[in-house]
């Protein structure tokens, strides 16, 4: 797999991502990080083809935890940004998609946190996540190159259905989703077989995607089918991992929904009394599903709401502070500035000017 095509530079096709990497590397603090990210062509392009929203309220926002990414196009390819500081920009990285995502390690290695477990993919290996699975993107280290292939559900089903001799585990993967699109959380890992052809197919897909012409959709479909065929039938092993909604997951959804609706006046005791859960159980449920303590989770929820109101409303800063449930204005400014390296007013001005 080290013998990558010498005449092909994958990163030449992802100029927006490469430019953002360079911008981030020159930033001195979080304020510059935010500005560089929101001004970048990479961000503008992402926002044009994808949306981020909160599943419970359906209000478009960048949620601190368990935000939902929705694809507005049939197919998209993203290059993983190689800069650990991008974590400081995103308001939480733990998320799920309303589409299928295929992660492919073109060079080096990459780790992904899936339902609380760290999964490491080596060069040439791949993983497909179904729309329900919760996961967290771990920063990509220098020297590694990772591609993210995003498929709308309809497009993915169409591609797979055209290929009738697909591996039984991938076939089972799709059938599970068709049976119960809401309850099944699953992913499938393709362990490599030192197959050089995969990188060549991936390069063809990237070139076709970025230089569209008559017949591009058919060519892309054919190349993707060939890609899945190699992954399914020429690799050493396929690991299909499936999770079903558990009682703890259901409890977390109830708790999270209650917190969303009562964020301005929330307490562990209030949750316990309303939902009839033991306060210690609430701590465990939040920790299990988000990796955060109760206090950390509430703080992130409040800051997430503040960010959304600063971006999308004309409420005064004082009224926003009340909306998120703070009485002490100085304390709110302190936690906000610690998180974002700027005051709420500075964030609002920066975001609106950039728009």
C-alpha positions as a Markdown table, in Angstrom:
| # | Residue | x | y | z |
|---|---|---|---|---|
| 1 | Unk | 0.0 | 0.0 | 0.0 |
| 2 | Unk | 3.0 | 2.3 | 0.2 |
| 3 | Unk | 3.3 | 2.3 | -3.5 |
| 4 | Unk | 0.9 | 5.2 | -4.1 |
| 5 | Unk | 0.7 | 6.6 | -7.7 |
| 6 | Unk | 3.6 | 9.0 | -8.0 |
| 7 | Unk | 1.9 | 11.1 | -10.6 |
| 8 | Unk | -1.2 | 11.7 | -8.6 |
| 9 | Unk | -1.4 | 14.1 | -5.7 |
| 10 | Unk | -4.8 | 13.5 | -3.9 |
| 11 | Unk | -4.5 | 16.8 | -2.0 |
| 12 | Unk | -4.5 | 18.8 | -5.2 |
| 13 | Unk | -8.2 | 18.1 | -5.5 |
| 14 | Unk | -9.0 | 19.3 | -2.0 |
| 15 | Unk | -7.7 | 22.9 | -2.2 |
| 16 | Unk | -10.2 | 24.3 | 0.2 |
| 17 | Unk | -9.3 | 21.8 | 2.9 |
| 18 | Unk | -5.6 | 22.3 | 2.3 |
| 19 | Unk | -6.0 | 26.1 | 2.5 |
| 20 | Unk | -7.9 | 25.7 | 5.8 |
| 21 | Unk | -5.1 | 23.5 | 7.2 |
| 22 | Unk | -2.6 | 26.2 | 6.4 |
| 23 | Unk | -4.8 | 29.0 | 7.9 |
| 24 | Unk | -5.3 | 27.0 | 11.1 |
| 25 | Unk | -1.6 | 26.4 | 11.5 |
| 26 | Unk | -0.9 | 30.1 | 11.6 |
| 27 | Unk | -3.6 | 31.0 | 14.2 |
| 28 | Unk | -2.3 | 32.2 | 17.5 |
| 29 | Unk | -5.5 | 31.7 | 19.6 |
| 30 | Unk | -9.1 | 30.5 | 19.5 |
| 31 | Unk | -10.4 | 33.8 | 18.3 |
| 32 | Unk | -8.2 | 33.6 | 15.2 |
| 33 | Unk | -9.3 | 29.9 | 14.8 |
| 34 | Unk | -12.9 | 30.8 | 14.8 |
| 35 | Unk | -12.4 | 33.6 | 12.3 |
| 36 | Unk | -10.3 | 31.5 | 9.9 |
| 37 | Unk | -12.7 | 28.7 | 10.0 |
| 38 | Unk | -15.9 | 30.7 | 9.4 |
| 39 | Unk | -14.3 | 32.8 | 6.7 |
| 40 | Unk | -12.9 | 29.8 | 4.8 |
| 41 | Unk | -14.2 | 28.4 | 1.5 |
| 42 | Unk | -14.1 | 25.0 | 3.1 |
| 43 | Unk | -16.7 | 26.0 | 5.7 |
| 44 | Unk | -18.9 | 27.8 | 3.1 |
| 45 | Unk | -18.8 | 24.8 | 0.9 |
| 46 | Unk | -19.7 | 22.4 | 3.8 |
| 47 | Unk | -22.7 | 24.6 | 4.8 |
| 48 | Unk | -23.9 | 24.7 | 1.2 |
| 49 | Unk | -24.1 | 20.9 | 1.0 |
| 50 | Unk | -24.7 | 19.9 | 4.6 |
| 51 | Unk | -26.8 | 21.0 | 7.5 |
| 52 | Unk | -26.4 | 20.6 | 11.3 |
| 53 | Unk | -29.4 | 20.4 | 13.5 |
| 54 | Unk | -30.7 | 19.2 | 16.8 |
| 55 | Unk | -33.0 | 16.2 | 16.4 |
| 56 | Unk | -35.3 | 17.0 | 19.3 |
| 57 | Unk | -36.2 | 20.6 | 18.4 |
| 58 | Unk | -35.4 | 20.6 | 14.7 |
| 59 | Unk | -33.8 | 24.0 | 15.1 |
| 60 | Unk | -30.7 | 24.4 | 13.0 |
| 61 | Unk | -27.8 | 24.8 | 15.3 |
| 62 | Unk | -24.4 | 23.4 | 16.1 |
| 63 | Unk | -25.2 | 21.2 | 19.1 |
| 64 | Unk | -22.5 | 20.5 | 21.7 |
| 65 | Unk | -23.2 | 16.7 | 21.8 |
| 66 | Unk | -25.0 | 14.3 | 19.5 |
| 67 | Unk | -25.6 | 16.9 | 16.7 |
| 68 | Unk | -27.1 | 15.5 | 13.5 |
| 69 | Unk | -25.4 | 16.1 | 10.1 |
| 70 | Unk | -27.8 | 16.0 | 7.1 |
| 71 | Unk | -26.6 | 15.7 | 3.5 |
| 72 | Unk | -28.3 | 18.0 | 1.0 |
| 73 | Unk | -26.7 | 16.2 | -2.0 |
| 74 | Unk | -26.5 | 12.6 | -3.2 |
| 75 | Unk | -22.8 | 12.2 | -2.8 |
| 76 | Unk | -19.9 | 14.2 | -1.3 |
| 77 | Unk | -16.2 | 13.5 | -0.6 |
| 78 | Unk | -14.4 | 15.2 | 2.3 |
| 79 | Unk | -10.7 | 15.2 | 3.0 |
| 80 | Unk | -9.9 | 14.9 | 6.7 |
| 81 | Unk | -8.3 | 18.2 | 8.1 |
| 82 | Unk | -4.8 | 17.5 | 9.5 |
| 83 | Unk | -4.8 | 19.9 | 12.5 |
| 84 | Unk | -5.6 | 18.9 | 16.1 |
| 85 | Unk | -6.8 | 22.5 | 16.8 |
| 86 | Unk | -9.9 | 22.0 | 14.7 |
| 87 | Unk | -11.4 | 20.5 | 17.8 |
| 88 | Unk | -11.3 | 23.9 | 19.4 |
| 89 | Unk | -13.5 | 25.3 | 16.6 |
| 90 | Unk | -16.2 | 22.7 | 16.5 |
| 91 | Unk | -18.8 | 22.9 | 19.3 |
| 92 | Unk | -18.5 | 19.2 | 20.1 |
| 93 | Unk | -17.4 | 16.4 | 17.8 |
| 94 | Unk | -19.7 | 13.6 | 19.0 |
| 95 | Unk | -22.3 | 13.3 | 16.3 |
| 96 | Unk | -24.3 | 11.1 | 13.9 |
| 97 | Unk | -25.4 | 11.5 | 10.3 |
| 98 | Unk | -28.7 | 11.2 | 8.4 |
| 99 | Unk | -26.6 | 9.5 | 5.7 |
| 100 | Unk | -24.1 | 6.7 | 5.1 |
| 101 | Unk | -20.4 | 7.5 | 5.6 |
| 102 | Unk | -17.5 | 5.4 | 4.3 |
| 103 | Unk | -14.1 | 6.2 | 5.9 |
| 104 | Unk | -11.1 | 5.2 | 3.9 |
| 105 | Unk | -7.5 | 5.5 | 5.0 |
| 106 | Unk | -5.6 | 6.5 | 1.9 |
| 107 | Unk | -2.3 | 6.9 | 3.7 |
| 108 | Unk | -1.1 | 6.2 | 7.2 |
| 109 | Unk | -3.7 | 5.4 | 9.9 |
| 110 | Unk | -6.8 | 6.9 | 11.5 |
| 111 | Unk | -8.8 | 6.4 | 14.7 |
| 112 | Unk | -12.5 | 6.9 | 15.2 |
| 113 | Unk | -14.5 | 6.7 | 18.4 |
| 114 | Unk | -17.7 | 4.7 | 17.7 |
| 115 | Unk | -20.2 | 4.4 | 20.5 |
| 116 | Unk | -17.5 | 4.9 | 23.1 |
| 117 | Unk | -14.9 | 2.5 | 21.6 |
| 118 | Unk | -11.8 | 3.6 | 19.8 |
| 119 | Unk | -11.5 | 1.9 | 16.4 |
| 120 | Unk | -8.2 | 2.2 | 14.5 |
| 121 | Unk | -7.9 | 1.8 | 10.7 |
| 122 | Unk | -4.6 | 1.2 | 9.0 |
| 123 | Unk | -3.6 | 2.3 | 5.5 |
| 124 | Unk | -6.0 | 0.8 | 2.9 |
| 125 | Unk | -8.7 | -0.2 | 5.5 |
| 126 | Unk | -12.2 | 1.2 | 5.5 |
| 127 | Unk | -15.3 | 1.5 | 7.7 |
| 128 | Unk | -18.9 | 2.2 | 6.7 |
| 129 | Unk | -21.2 | 3.8 | 9.4 |
| 130 | Unk | -24.9 | 3.6 | 9.1 |
| 131 | Unk | -27.1 | 6.8 | 9.7 |
| 132 | Unk | -27.8 | 6.0 | 13.3 |
| 133 | Unk | -24.4 | 5.3 | 14.8 |
| 134 | Unk | -22.9 | 7.9 | 17.2 |
| 135 | Unk | -19.2 | 8.6 | 16.7 |
| 136 | Unk | -16.5 | 11.1 | 17.3 |
| 137 | Unk | -13.8 | 12.2 | 14.8 |
| 138 | Unk | -10.4 | 12.0 | 16.4 |
| 139 | Unk | -7.8 | 14.6 | 15.0 |
| 140 | Unk | -5.8 | 13.3 | 12.1 |
| 141 | Unk | -2.1 | 13.4 | 12.6 |
| 142 | Unk | 0.4 | 14.8 | 10.1 |
| 143 | Unk | 1.5 | 12.3 | 7.5 |
| 144 | Unk | -1.9 | 10.6 | 7.4 |
| 145 | Unk | -4.5 | 11.0 | 4.7 |
| 146 | Unk | -8.2 | 10.1 | 5.3 |
| 147 | Unk | -11.1 | 10.4 | 3.0 |
| 148 | Unk | -14.8 | 10.5 | 4.0 |
| 149 | Unk | -17.3 | 9.4 | 1.4 |
| 150 | Unk | -20.8 | 10.6 | 2.2 |
| 151 | Unk | -23.8 | 8.9 | 0.5 |
| 152 | Unk | -27.5 | 9.9 | 0.8 |
| 153 | Unk | -29.6 | 6.9 | 1.8 |
| 154 | Unk | -31.3 | 6.7 | -1.5 |
| 155 | Unk | -28.0 | 6.9 | -3.5 |
| 156 | Unk | -26.4 | 4.3 | -1.3 |
| 157 | Unk | -29.3 | 1.8 | -1.6 |
| 158 | Unk | -29.4 | 2.4 | -5.4 |
| 159 | Unk | -25.7 | 1.6 | -5.7 |
| 160 | Unk | -25.8 | -1.5 | -3.6 |
| 161 | Unk | -29.0 | -2.9 | -5.1 |
| 162 | Unk | -27.4 | -2.8 | -8.6 |
| 163 | Unk | -24.7 | -5.2 | -7.4 |
| 164 | Unk | -26.4 | -8.5 | -6.6 |
| 165 | Unk | -23.3 | -10.5 | -5.8 |
| 166 | Unk | -22.2 | -8.3 | -3.0 |
| 167 | Unk | -20.7 | -9.9 | 0.2 |
| 168 | Unk | -23.3 | -11.4 | 2.5 |
| 169 | Unk | -22.2 | -9.2 | 5.5 |
| 170 | Unk | -22.6 | -6.0 | 3.5 |
| 171 | Unk | -26.0 | -7.3 | 2.2 |
| 172 | Unk | -27.0 | -8.0 | 5.8 |
| 173 | Unk | -25.8 | -4.5 | 6.8 |
| 174 | Unk | -28.2 | -2.9 | 4.3 |
| 175 | Unk | -31.1 | -5.3 | 5.1 |
| 176 | Unk | -30.8 | -4.4 | 8.8 |
| 177 | Unk | -31.3 | -0.8 | 8.0 |
| 178 | Unk | -34.2 | -1.4 | 5.6 |
| 179 | Unk | -36.0 | -3.4 | 8.3 |
| 180 | Unk | -35.6 | -0.9 | 11.1 |
| 181 | Unk | -34.1 | 2.4 | 10.1 |
| 182 | Unk | -34.5 | 4.0 | 13.5 |
| 183 | Unk | -33.4 | 1.3 | 16.0 |
| 184 | Unk | -30.3 | -0.3 | 14.4 |
| 185 | Unk | -26.9 | 1.3 | 15.1 |
| 186 | Unk | -24.2 | -0.5 | 13.1 |
| 187 | Unk | -20.9 | -0.2 | 11.3 |
| 188 | Unk | -18.8 | -2.5 | 9.2 |
| 189 | Unk | -15.0 | -2.6 | 9.1 |
| 190 | Unk | -13.0 | -3.9 | 6.1 |
| 191 | Unk | -9.5 | -5.2 | 7.1 |
| 192 | Unk | -7.0 | -4.9 | 4.4 |
| 193 | Unk | -5.5 | -7.6 | 2.1 |
| 194 | Unk | -2.6 | -5.4 | 0.8 |
| 195 | Unk | -4.8 | -4.5 | -2.2 |
| 196 | Unk | -3.1 | -1.9 | -4.3 |
| 197 | Unk | -6.2 | -1.6 | -6.5 |
| 198 | Unk | -8.3 | 0.2 | -3.9 |
| 199 | Unk | -6.1 | 3.4 | -3.9 |
| 200 | Unk | -6.3 | 3.4 | -7.7 |
| 201 | Unk | -10.1 | 3.2 | -7.6 |
| 202 | Unk | -10.3 | 5.9 | -5.0 |
| 203 | Unk | -8.1 | 8.2 | -7.1 |
| 204 | Unk | -10.4 | 7.6 | -10.1 |
| 205 | Unk | -13.5 | 8.4 | -7.9 |
| 206 | Unk | -11.9 | 11.6 | -6.7 |
| 207 | Unk | -10.8 | 12.7 | -10.2 |
| 208 | Unk | -14.3 | 12.0 | -11.6 |
| 209 | Unk | -16.0 | 13.8 | -8.7 |
| 210 | Unk | -14.0 | 17.0 | -9.1 |
| 211 | Unk | -14.0 | 17.1 | -12.9 |
| 212 | Unk | -17.7 | 16.3 | -13.8 |
| 213 | Unk | -18.8 | 15.9 | -17.4 |
| 214 | Unk | -21.5 | 14.0 | -19.3 |
| 215 | Unk | -21.9 | 10.5 | -17.7 |
| 216 | Unk | -20.2 | 11.4 | -14.5 |
| 217 | Unk | -23.0 | 10.0 | -12.3 |
| 218 | Unk | -22.9 | 6.6 | -14.1 |
| 219 | Unk | -19.1 | 6.5 | -14.0 |
| 220 | Unk | -19.1 | 7.3 | -10.3 |
| 221 | Unk | -21.7 | 4.7 | -9.6 |
| 222 | Unk | -19.6 | 2.1 | -11.4 |
| 223 | Unk | -16.4 | 3.0 | -9.7 |
| 224 | Unk | -18.1 | 3.0 | -6.2 |
| 225 | Unk | -19.6 | -0.4 | -6.9 |
| 226 | Unk | -16.1 | -1.7 | -7.9 |
| 227 | Unk | -14.7 | -0.1 | -4.7 |
| 228 | Unk | -17.3 | -1.9 | -2.5 |
| 229 | Unk | -16.7 | -5.1 | -4.4 |
| 230 | Unk | -12.9 | -5.0 | -3.6 |
| 231 | Unk | -13.6 | -4.1 | 0.0 |
| 232 | Unk | -16.2 | -6.9 | 0.4 |
| 233 | Unk | -14.6 | -9.8 | -1.4 |
| 234 | Unk | -10.8 | -9.2 | -1.7 |
| 235 | Unk | -10.1 | -8.1 | 1.9 |
| 236 | Unk | -9.0 | -10.4 | 4.7 |
| 237 | Unk | -12.0 | -9.9 | 6.9 |
| 238 | Unk | -15.2 | -8.0 | 7.4 |
| 239 | Unk | -16.4 | -7.2 | 10.9 |
| 240 | Unk | -20.1 | -6.2 | 11.2 |
| 241 | Unk | -20.8 | -4.6 | 14.6 |
| 242 | Unk | -24.4 | -3.9 | 15.5 |
| 243 | Unk | -26.0 | -2.1 | 18.5 |
| 244 | Unk | -29.7 | -2.0 | 19.3 |
| 245 | Unk | -31.2 | 0.8 | 21.4 |
| 246 | Unk | -30.9 | -0.1 | 25.0 |
| 247 | Unk | -32.8 | 1.1 | 28.0 |
| 248 | Unk | -29.9 | 3.4 | 28.9 |
| 249 | Unk | -30.1 | 5.0 | 25.5 |
| 250 | Unk | -33.8 | 5.5 | 25.8 |
| 251 | Unk | -33.2 | 7.1 | 29.2 |
| 252 | Unk | -30.6 | 9.4 | 27.8 |
| 253 | Unk | -33.0 | 10.6 | 25.1 |
| 254 | Unk | -35.6 | 11.4 | 27.7 |
| 255 | Unk | -33.1 | 13.2 | 29.9 |
| 256 | Unk | -31.6 | 15.1 | 27.0 |
| 257 | Unk | -35.0 | 16.2 | 25.8 |
| 258 | Unk | -36.1 | 17.4 | 29.2 |
| 259 | Unk | -32.8 | 19.4 | 29.6 |
| 260 | Unk | -33.4 | 21.0 | 26.2 |
| 261 | Unk | -36.9 | 22.2 | 27.2 |
| 262 | Unk | -35.9 | 23.4 | 30.7 |
| 263 | Unk | -32.3 | 24.6 | 30.2 |
| 264 | Unk | -33.0 | 28.0 | 31.7 |
| 265 | Unk | -34.0 | 26.4 | 35.0 |
| 266 | Unk | -32.5 | 23.0 | 35.2 |
| 267 | Unk | -31.2 | 20.9 | 38.1 |
| 268 | Unk | -30.5 | 17.3 | 38.7 |
| 269 | Unk | -33.2 | 17.1 | 41.3 |
| 270 | Unk | -35.8 | 18.6 | 38.9 |
| 271 | Unk | -34.9 | 16.0 | 36.3 |
| 272 | Unk | -35.1 | 13.2 | 38.9 |
| 273 | Unk | -38.5 | 14.4 | 40.1 |
| 274 | Unk | -40.0 | 14.8 | 36.7 |
| 275 | Unk | -38.6 | 11.6 | 35.1 |
| 276 | Unk | -38.5 | 9.5 | 38.3 |
| 277 | Unk | -34.8 | 8.7 | 38.0 |
| 278 | Unk | -32.3 | 8.5 | 40.8 |
| 279 | Unk | -29.9 | 11.5 | 40.6 |
| 280 | Unk | -26.9 | 9.2 | 40.6 |
| 281 | Unk | -28.4 | 7.2 | 37.7 |
| 282 | Unk | -28.8 | 10.5 | 35.8 |
| 283 | Unk | -25.0 | 11.1 | 36.2 |
| 284 | Unk | -24.2 | 7.6 | 34.9 |
| 285 | Unk | -26.6 | 7.8 | 31.9 |
| 286 | Unk | -25.1 | 11.2 | 30.8 |
| 287 | Unk | -21.5 | 9.9 | 31.3 |
| 288 | Unk | -22.2 | 6.7 | 29.4 |
| 289 | Unk | -23.8 | 8.5 | 26.4 |
| 290 | Unk | -21.6 | 11.6 | 26.1 |
| 291 | Unk | -18.4 | 11.0 | 28.1 |
| 292 | Unk | -19.1 | 14.1 | 30.2 |
| 293 | Unk | -20.1 | 14.7 | 33.8 |
| 294 | Unk | -23.5 | 16.1 | 34.5 |
| 295 | Unk | -22.0 | 19.6 | 35.2 |
| 296 | Unk | -19.9 | 19.5 | 32.0 |
| 297 | Unk | -22.9 | 18.4 | 29.9 |
| 298 | Unk | -25.1 | 21.2 | 31.3 |
| 299 | Unk | -22.4 | 23.8 | 30.8 |
| 300 | Unk | -22.0 | 22.7 | 27.2 |
| 301 | Unk | -25.7 | 22.8 | 26.6 |
| 302 | Unk | -25.9 | 26.3 | 28.0 |
| 303 | Unk | -23.0 | 27.5 | 25.9 |
| 304 | Unk | -24.4 | 25.8 | 22.8 |
| 305 | Unk | -27.7 | 27.6 | 23.3 |
| 306 | Unk | -25.9 | 30.9 | 23.8 |
| 307 | Unk | -23.9 | 30.5 | 20.6 |
| 308 | Unk | -27.1 | 29.7 | 18.7 |
| 309 | Unk | -28.9 | 32.8 | 20.0 |
| 310 | Unk | -25.9 | 35.0 | 19.3 |
| 311 | Unk | -25.8 | 33.8 | 15.8 |
| 312 | Unk | -29.5 | 33.6 | 15.0 |
| 313 | Unk | -31.4 | 36.1 | 17.2 |
| 314 | Unk | -31.4 | 39.8 | 18.0 |
| 315 | Unk | -31.7 | 39.2 | 21.8 |
| 316 | Unk | -29.5 | 41.4 | 23.9 |
| 317 | Unk | -26.5 | 39.8 | 25.7 |
| 318 | Unk | -28.3 | 40.3 | 29.0 |
| 319 | Unk | -31.5 | 38.5 | 27.8 |
| 320 | Unk | -29.4 | 35.7 | 26.3 |
| 321 | Unk | -27.8 | 35.2 | 29.7 |
| 322 | Unk | -31.2 | 34.9 | 31.2 |
| 323 | Unk | -32.4 | 32.4 | 28.5 |
| 324 | Unk | -29.5 | 30.1 | 29.2 |
| 325 | Unk | -30.2 | 30.2 | 33.0 |
| 326 | Unk | -27.4 | 32.3 | 34.4 |
| 327 | Unk | -28.0 | 34.9 | 37.1 |
| 328 | Unk | -24.4 | 36.0 | 37.5 |
| 329 | Unk | -23.4 | 38.0 | 34.4 |
| 330 | Unk | -19.7 | 38.0 | 35.3 |
| 331 | Unk | -19.7 | 34.2 | 35.7 |
| 332 | Unk | -21.3 | 33.7 | 32.3 |
| 333 | Unk | -18.7 | 36.0 | 30.6 |
| 334 | Unk | -16.0 | 34.0 | 32.4 |
| 335 | Unk | -17.1 | 30.6 | 31.2 |
| 336 | Unk | -17.9 | 31.9 | 27.7 |
| 337 | Unk | -14.5 | 33.6 | 27.3 |
| 338 | Unk | -12.6 | 30.6 | 28.7 |
| 339 | Unk | -14.3 | 28.4 | 26.1 |
| 340 | Unk | -14.1 | 30.6 | 23.0 |
| 341 | Unk | -11.3 | 33.2 | 23.8 |
| 342 | Unk | -13.7 | 36.1 | 23.1 |
| 343 | Unk | -16.6 | 37.8 | 24.7 |
| 344 | Unk | -20.2 | 37.0 | 23.6 |
| 345 | Unk | -20.4 | 40.4 | 21.8 |
| 346 | Unk | -17.1 | 39.8 | 20.0 |
| 347 | Unk | -18.4 | 36.4 | 18.8 |
| 348 | Unk | -21.7 | 37.9 | 17.5 |
| 349 | Unk | -19.9 | 40.7 | 15.6 |
| 350 | Unk | -17.3 | 38.3 | 14.2 |
| 351 | Unk | -19.9 | 35.8 | 13.0 |
| 352 | Unk | -22.2 | 38.4 | 11.4 |
| 353 | Unk | -19.4 | 40.2 | 9.8 |
| 354 | Unk | -18.1 | 37.0 | 8.3 |
| 355 | Unk | -21.6 | 36.2 | 6.9 |
